[in-house]
Each structure stands twice: as C-alpha cells, then as structure tokens.
Amino acid sequence: MSIAFSKFRGVYALLMTPFKMSKEIDWDSYDRYVDWQLSKSPNGLFAVCGSSEMELLTLEERLALAGRAAARAGGTPVLATANVDSDPSKHKEELQRMAETGVSGLVLIPPGAMGQDQNKLAEYIAGLAELSPLPVFLYECPLASPRHIDPDVYGTLAAKNGIAGIKDTTCTPEGIQAKIVSAPESLVFQANMSFLRESVRAGAQGIMATTGSAAVDVLAAYWRSEQDGDEAAAEAWHEMLVFLDGVLGKGYPATAKHLASLRGAAMETVTRKSKGMNESAAKGVAVWLRAAERMLSRG
C-alpha cells in the first residue's frame, strides 16, 4: 500500500441525502446526519455516492452536499463522485468544480455503456485522472452497465495514472482478489457483506458498503476485530452485518434512513427514487437494531 494513500484506508460512512416530503433536500437534517456519522469515528466519509441518490441530484446539489460534508469533517477524509452527469463531455468541468468543494479525493464511475470497451474506458479514466488535483478513486457503480473494470485495466491505471483505489462491486472473492493482485499498492475497498471476511483476509484495505449509511460503527467494530485478530468477535460482527444487509435491501435507502432516525439522526424516509419502506421492512430494522444494541453495549 502506498504511504501517500494510507490515510484513506479503513471504513467509510456512506452519506445519504435527507429529503423533505416535497423531495427538496433537507439541509438541516443533512448537517445533523453528517455530524452523527462523524460521531461514530469512521475512517472516512463517502459523500455523493449511490446511497446519496446522486443520479437524481443536480450538479449544484451534489457540489453542495460534498462541500457541506467536507466543511464538517475536520481531519476525516471525504470522497465524492465527480463524473455523474450523463454527458461525458461535461465531466471535465464537473471534476474541477468538485475538487474545489474541499473534499479529500475524487471518485470516478464508468459512464453509460463505456465499460463495453475497456480500452476506451481506460483512456477516459486516465484523461480525467491527469486533470485531477486530488487523489482519484474508482467505483464500479451499479448505475452503469456494464460497470466492472477489468483487473488488468485497473492495475495499469493504478501504475501509470496514480489511481489510489477502487470500490469493487463484483461481489465475488475472485473479483476483488484479482484487483488486489493487479495493483498491490492501491486501496481496494469491499462493498459486499457476504464475502467481506474473505476479501479482508485477501488484502482488502477498507469497506465502503450500504450498511455504513446507518451502522458504520458496526462496520468499524468488525474492522477492528479483524485487525486485532479476534476471530470470534470478527465472526459475530460479520453475522450482524450480513443480517443488516438483508434487512436494508427491502427498501434501501428508505430502510437505512429509518434506521438512522431510530439511532439518533432524524430524517424522513422519503427518497427521490420513490422507493419506500413497508411494514415488514420496518419490523426487520427494529429486530436488527435490538440485536445490534446488545452487542454494541458489550463493546
């Protein structure tokens, strides 16, 4: 792992976007939510991400979300996606403006169907990376199809263009290990809870997962257990995370907004995706929270 990028290692809190019933951004709730996430002592914040519903935000909204998070973060690194616009010709300006918000690093996602031609995707990423005044990370975001970046392409980008890391979403141990092998000096982040332990043991340098939008302290407890070699604790925390992943999937991000509210970061469960949370999902969140609180109280 590169010493220059070591400060970005670890567990990230993914930031959601609180909305009012009108679906306008609730800025007061967002500020309180960011502070609440920081109170859980994550290693970093990922603002403007899939959990933020970034594809349904305007550029000005994305810039404001990133800037407000960065202003509140102190010494905690903040990452933000810098090429969300559907028109790639606008990405140069978007990247430059996002870099001016005060974030610590910029994230690039494969645009549209560009991943069908991995050489073209590599040229695109390399071009933006050369323009960036900040460390650049990649994110195999589900908004794009195909979204995966070939391990060899990733290794070349890390070696030649200084790419700092990647949020892998292959959701397979083989996929994440291939990236670790191709770019051993980079930071490969895991997003899948089922194969979390296999990935960390294979050398993943951090976690960026939807569970971190409302339970980053549980992710951090798991991470510490793995770093300390506490097998029993790591297994127990991992079970809680797999449980939570299944519960949140019944209406994410509305389910995560409900969980955050129950845990002290009040916000409406409104989403611009119009993806709601039914009674069954709410019950699942409540059951998980009772179990998690018992574990957290034991340290």
N, C-alpha and C positions, 0 to 999 in steps of 0.2 A: 504493500500500500504506500502510495506517495505521501511523504510528510506534508507536502503542501495541501493535500486534500484531507488529511487526517481529522481536521476539525469538523468535517461533515459526516463522520462515521456515527452510527448508532440509530436510535429510534426516533422517528418523526411523527409529530402530530399532524394529521391531515385536517385542514380547515374547511369547514362547510360554510355556506352562505345563509345566514338567517334572513327570512323574508317576512314582511308583514302580510296580513290577509290579502292585501292588494297586489302582492307579489313584488312590491318595491323592496329594496334592501333595507333591513332594519339595522342601521349603523350602530345604534347604541347597544343592541344585543350582540352585534359582531365584536365590538370593542370588549365587552364583558366576557364573551366567549374566548377571544384570544387570550385575555388575562387568565381565564380559568385554565386553558390549555397550558399556558406557561407555568401556572402554579403546580402542575404535575411533573415539572422538570424534565421535559423531553430533551433530546439532543438537538432537535431542530423542528422547524415548522415548515409544512408544505402548503403555501397559500396558492390560490389559483390552480386548482387541480380538478380531477374528475369529481371528487366529492364536493367541490365548490360549485358544481354545475357550470363549469367555465364556458361550455359551448353555448349556454343560454344567457351569458352576460355580455354586455357591450365592452368594447375596449376600455372606455373610461371607467366602467365599474371594475374591471379586472385590475387596472392600474391602481385604483383607489383601495381595493382590498389588499393588494400587495403592499402598498405604501403604509397603510394603517397598521398592518401586521409588523412590518419592519420597524416602524416607529416605536412599537410597544415591546419589541423583542429583546432589547438590550444586547447582550452578547450572544444570544441564541441565534444560530444561522437560520435564515429564511430563504426558501426556494420558491420560485414562481414560474409557471409555464409562460413562455414568451413568443409562441407562434400559433395562437389559437384561431386566428382569422381564417375563414375558408378559402381566401385568396392568397396563395403563397407569395405573390408579388408585394404584398403588404407586410410580410414578416420582418423584413429588414428594419423598417420603421418601428414596428411593434417591439422588436427585441431591444432596440436602442431606447425606447421610452420606458420599457420595463426595467432596464438596467439603471435608470435614473430614479427609481422609486425608493432605493435604499436597501433592496434585497441583497442577499449574500451570493446567490448563484442563480443561473437561469436554466430552465428546463425546456427541452425541445421534444415535440412529439412528431411521429410520421404523419405528414398531411395527406388527407384523402386516400387515394389508392396508390400513392407513390411507392409503397412498400412492395408492389408487384415487380418493380425493377430495383433491386438492391444497389446496383451501381449508381443509379440516378439518385436514390435516397442518400447514399453516402456522399455524393457530390453536394447535394442540398445541405446536409448537416455540416459538412466541412466548411462550406461557404459562410454559413451563419456563425459557426464557432470562431472563424477568423475575425469576425466583426465584434465579437462579444468582449467587453472589458472585464467580464466576470467569469468564474468557473462555469462550465456548461455540463449539464446532466441530460441524459436521455430518458424517455418514458414511453414504454410500449403501451400507449393509451388505447383503451377499448373503443374510443371514438373513431379511430381509423381502422380500415380493413383493406389489406392485411396490415397488422400493426407490429408484427415481430421483426426484430432486426437481427440479421444473421450474425452468429458469434464471430465469424472471421471479419465481417464488416465492422462490427463493434471493436474488435481488437485493433484493427487498422486505424479507426478513428481515435481510439484512446492513445495509440502510439504516435500517430502523425499529427493529430489535431488537438491533442491535450484534453480530450473528453474526460471529465472527472469521474463519472459514474453513470449507472443506469438503474432504473426501476424495472426489473424483469417481471413480465406478466405471462410467461409461457405456462406458469402453474405446473411445471414439472421439475423434478430434481435434475434431470438430464439437461434441460434447457438452461437453468441457472448455473449449473456447474460448467457448461460449455463456455459461458461468458466469463466466469471466474478464471478459467484456464486461458482463454484468449487474451485477457487483459488483467494480469495479476496485480498490477499497480493501481488499478481503478477500484472504485467502490461499487459493488454490486448489491443492490437492495432487493429484498424479497417482499412480495405482496401477498403470497398465498399462505393461508394459515395451515392447511392440511399438511403441507410439506415443509413447514417452517423449520423444524428441527433438522431435517436432512440438509436443508440449504445452509443453515448456520454452521453446522458441522463441516460442510464442504468449503466454507470460507466466505459466505455472505457477510458483508460488512455493515449491514443495517437492515431496518424494516420500515417500509412505507406501505401501510395497509389500511383498509377501510375501518378496521377495528380501532385504529388510532384516532378516529374522528371523535370518539366519545369515551374511549378507555385506554388512552395512551399510557396511563400509569400501570395498567395490567401488562401491556406490551413491555414496558420498562422493567417490570418485576421479572418477567420471563427472561429478558435480555441479560439482566444482572445474574440470574441463576445460571444461565449458560456460561457467562464469562467467569463465574466463580467455580464452575464445575460441579454445581449442586444438582445432580441428576434427578433426584426425587422432586425437588422444587420446580425444576425446568419442566418436567413431565406434567406436574399438576397445573402449572400456569398455561402450558400449551393446551391442555384439555379445556381450560376455561376459554381460551381464545378460539378454538375450533367451535365450541358451543356458541360463543358470541357471533362468530362469522355466519353461522347458520341462522341465528335469530335475526341479525341485521338484514340479511338477504331477503327477508319477507316484505321489504318495502323501503329499501335504502334509497336516499338518505333520510327519509322521514323517520324511520326507526331510530337512526342514530341521533337525530335531533330530539326525539322523545327521550332517549337515554341520557343525553347531555342535560336536558332540562331536569330530569329526575336527580341528576348528580350535582346540580348547582349552577348550570349555565342555561338559564331560562330562555327559550325561544319557541316560536310557533313551529309546528311540524310541516308547514307549507313548503312546497317545492315548486320551482318553475316547470319541472318535468310533469307536474300533476300526478306524481306517483305517491299515493297516500299510504297510510298505515291502518290496517284493520284491527279489530278487537283481538284476534288471535295473535297477531304480531306484538301488540302492546302487552299482552299477557306473557309472551315469551321473554320480552325485555325485562319485565318485572321479576320473573323467576330467575333469569340470569343475574340480575342485579343483587338479589338476596344472596345468591351463592358467592358472588364476587366480593360483596361486602364482608362476608365471613372470612374469606381468605385474606383480604387486604387488612382486616383488623388484627390478624395474626402476624402480619408483616411478611 
